[in-house]
Structure formats: structure tokens, C-alpha cells
Amino acid sequence: MGAVKHIPVGTGDAVWAGVGAALTVIYAMATAAESVSVGKIVFVAGIIVAVVGLKLVPGRPPEDAPEPG
């Protein structure tokens, strides 16, 4: 349960949904169940970039955290 202390629920949900969608499309394209197109590759890459962006954006400290200094 340590991850709950460090990752906001909304961010975690967005990451799981984005990664799940991207991996599903990548798997379908790899197994030829889905056609490959430039648009799909661009949008899947956009999902991956957005997930990485969510990870890199600093969150605000918890309400009960002591003030620095």
C-alpha cells in the first residue's frame, strides 16, 4: 500500500487506463488483428508521452505535511 501514499488516485487511474489502452492497440497491431497506420502510431505515442508527463509533473505536498524551513 506504499504506492497509495505517493501516487494520487486520479493519476494512478489515468496511468492504468492509458497504459492498458496503448498496450492493447500495440498487441493488436503486432498480431495483425488491427491494421497499422501512421495515425494510430502517432496517437499511441501521444498516450505514452502523456503518461510519462503525468509521472514527471510534480505533485503538491499533502495538506498535513510540515512547511519547509
C-alpha positions as CSV (number, residue, x, y, z in Angstrom):
1,M,0.0,0.0,0.0
2,G,3.0,2.3,-0.2
3,A,2.1,3.4,-3.6
4,V,-1.1,4.9,-2.3
5,K,0.9,7.3,-0.2
6,H,2.9,8.6,-3.2
7,I,0.6,8.5,-6.3
8,P,-2.7,10.4,-6.3
9,V,-5.7,8.2,-7.2
10,G,-6.6,10.2,-10.3
11,T,-3.1,10.0,-11.7
12,G,-2.9,6.2,-11.0
13,D,-6.2,5.6,-12.7
14,A,-5.2,7.7,-15.7
15,V,-1.8,5.8,-16.0
16,W,-3.5,2.4,-15.8
17,A,-6.1,3.3,-18.4
18,G,-3.6,4.9,-20.7
19,V,-1.1,2.1,-20.5
20,G,-3.8,-0.5,-20.9
21,A,-5.2,1.1,-24.0
22,A,-1.8,1.6,-25.5
23,L,-0.7,-2.0,-24.9
24,T,-4.0,-3.3,-26.2
25,V,-3.6,-1.4,-29.5
26,I,0.1,-2.3,-29.8
27,Y,-0.6,-6.0,-29.2
28,A,-3.4,-6.0,-31.8
29,M,-1.2,-4.3,-34.3
30,A,1.7,-6.8,-33.6
31,T,-0.6,-9.8,-34.1
32,A,-2.2,-8.3,-37.2
33,A,-5.6,-8.2,-35.6
34,E,-5.6,-4.4,-36.2
35,S,-4.2,-2.5,-39.2
36,V,-1.2,-0.4,-38.7
37,S,-1.4,3.3,-39.7
38,V,0.6,6.4,-39.1
39,G,-2.4,8.0,-37.2
40,K,-2.6,5.0,-34.8
41,I,1.1,5.1,-34.1
42,V,1.0,8.9,-33.5
43,F,-1.9,8.7,-31.1
44,V,-0.5,5.7,-29.2
45,A,2.8,7.6,-28.9
46,G,0.7,10.5,-27.6
47,I,-0.8,8.3,-24.9
48,I,2.7,7.2,-23.8
49,V,4.0,10.7,-23.8
50,A,1.0,11.8,-21.7
51,V,1.6,9.0,-19.1
52,V,5.3,9.9,-18.9
53,G,4.3,13.6,-18.5
54,L,2.0,12.7,-15.6
55,K,4.9,11.0,-13.9
56,L,7.2,14.0,-14.4
57,V,4.9,16.7,-13.2
58,P,5.5,17.4,-9.5
59,G,2.5,17.0,-7.3
60,R,1.6,19.3,-4.5
61,P,2.5,18.3,-0.9
62,P,-0.1,16.7,1.3
63,E,-2.2,19.0,3.4
64,D,-0.7,17.7,6.6
65,A,2.9,18.0,5.5
66,P,5.1,20.4,7.6
67,E,6.2,23.6,5.9
68,P,9.8,23.6,4.7
69,G,12.3,25.7,6.5
